[in-house]
Amino acid sequence: MQRLLSIVVLVLAVTSPVALSQSPPSHVERVWFWFGDCPNSKMMGMQVLLEGKSIYHSGFRACQLERTDANSKSEGKIMAFSFSGGHTFQASYRTSKSETIEVNIWQAGADPDGIVLGISFMARNQILLNTIHIAKPGESTESTLDRALVFKTYPEK
């Protein structure tokens, strides 16, 4: 009887939810990174427009890589530029024409369908606007960041 009880306890232990939850590692997710190094990259352009005039444009290479890939180090890269003030941000933060607005753009997230770009505008050590834009490699996307302030990403050939 004790032997039968031991077998039942052993069977229950082996088939318990905890034992069954041990499964092989799941498939590693492939997500988009900017400035990656891959053979099938997609060249993307970006442009910032203020009151319909281009104040910045640049490009980057988008790569779809495994989230754990060493190339994901490209997430730490920051693009920066500046322009003259004279714009009001978020209907609250006025800047004078003599001020310099500093802009930083970085990869804030990686998704299977796109790259989440963080964008911040600063002057006098004050953040005027901090927002995001979703770049979809191979597609054009546009975000209105603030009144008369537009951010675009698009495929480059």
C-alpha positions in Angstrom: 0.0 0.0 0.0 2.8 2.4 0.8 4.4 1.6 -2.5 1.2 2.5 -4.4 0.9 5.7 -2.4 4.5 6.6 -3.3 3.8 6.0 -7.0 0.6 8.2 -6.9 2.6 11.0 -5.1 5.4 10.7 -7.7 2.9 10.8 -10.6 1.1 13.9 -9.2 4.5 15.6 -8.6 5.6 15.0 -12.2 2.3 16.1 -13.7 1.7 19.1 -11.5 1.2 22.5 -13.2 4.6 23.6 -12.0 6.3 20.6 -13.7 4.2 21.1 -16.8 5.1 24.8 -17.1 8.7 24.0 -17.8 8.7 24.3 -21.6 11.5 24.9 -24.1 12.5 28.5 -24.7 10.1 30.4 -26.9 10.9 31.8 -30.3 13.0 35.0 -30.0 11.1 38.0 -31.2 12.5 40.0 -34.2 12.1 43.7 -33.8 13.3 46.9 -35.6 16.4 48.8 -34.5 17.9 51.9 -36.1 21.6 52.2 -37.1 21.8 48.4 -37.0 24.2 46.3 -39.0 22.4 43.7 -41.1 22.3 42.5 -44.7 18.7 43.4 -45.4 18.5 46.9 -43.9 16.0 49.5 -45.1 17.3 53.0 -45.5 15.0 55.6 -43.9 14.9 59.3 -44.0 13.6 61.7 -41.3 12.6 65.3 -41.5 11.4 67.9 -39.0 9.2 70.7 -40.2 8.3 73.9 -38.4 5.6 76.0 -39.9 6.0 74.0 -43.1 9.8 74.7 -43.4 12.4 71.9 -43.0 14.6 72.6 -40.0 16.3 69.2 -40.0 16.7 66.1 -42.2 18.9 63.0 -41.9 18.8 59.3 -42.5 19.3 56.0 -40.8 19.5 52.3 -41.5 16.7 50.2 -40.1 17.4 46.5 -39.3 15.1 43.8 -38.1 17.1 41.8 -35.5 16.4 39.5 -32.6 15.6 41.5 -29.6 18.6 39.9 -27.8 21.0 40.5 -30.7 24.3 42.3 -29.9 23.3 44.8 -32.6 20.6 46.1 -30.4 23.3 48.3 -28.9 22.3 50.8 -31.6 19.4 51.8 -29.2 21.8 54.0 -27.4 22.6 56.2 -30.4 21.3 59.8 -30.2 20.8 62.2 -33.1 21.0 65.9 -32.1 20.5 69.2 -33.7 19.5 72.7 -32.8 17.6 75.6 -34.3 16.6 79.2 -33.5 13.7 79.8 -31.1 10.7 82.0 -31.6 8.2 79.2 -31.3 5.7 78.5 -28.5 5.7 74.8 -27.3 2.6 73.2 -25.9 0.9 76.6 -25.9 2.9 77.3 -22.7 6.6 77.5 -23.3 7.6 80.6 -25.3 11.0 80.9 -26.8 12.6 84.0 -28.1 14.3 84.2 -31.5 17.7 84.6 -29.8 17.3 81.3 -28.0 18.7 78.0 -29.3 16.4 75.1 -29.2 18.2 71.7 -28.7 16.6 68.6 -30.1 17.5 65.0 -29.3 16.2 62.0 -31.1 16.8 58.4 -29.8 15.4 55.0 -30.1 12.9 54.6 -27.2 11.6 51.2 -28.2 11.8 48.3 -30.6 8.7 46.6 -32.0 8.0 43.9 -34.7 6.3 46.6 -36.8 8.4 49.7 -36.2 10.8 51.8 -34.2 9.6 54.0 -31.4 11.6 57.2 -31.6 11.8 59.5 -28.6 12.1 63.3 -29.4 12.8 66.1 -26.9 13.1 69.8 -27.4 14.9 71.8 -24.8 16.0 75.4 -24.1 17.6 77.0 -21.0 17.8 73.6 -19.3 14.0 73.2 -19.6 12.2 70.5 -21.5 9.8 72.2 -23.9 8.4 69.1 -25.4 9.1 65.4 -24.9 7.2 63.0 -27.2 7.5 59.9 -29.5 7.1 59.1 -33.2 6.6 55.6 -34.6 8.8 54.9 -37.6 7.7 52.0 -39.8 10.6 50.8 -42.0 9.6 50.7 -45.6 6.6 53.1 -45.0 6.1 56.8 -44.7 4.8 58.0 -41.3 4.0 61.5 -40.0 3.4 62.8 -36.6 2.2 66.3 -35.6 4.3 66.9 -32.4 2.9 70.3 -31.6 1.3 73.2 -33.3 3.1 73.7 -36.6 5.7 71.1 -35.7 5.8 67.9 -37.8 8.1 64.9 -37.7 8.3 62.6 -40.8 10.0 59.3 -41.5 10.0 57.7 -45.0 11.8 55.1 -47.1 14.9 56.2 -49.0 16.2 54.5 -52.1 
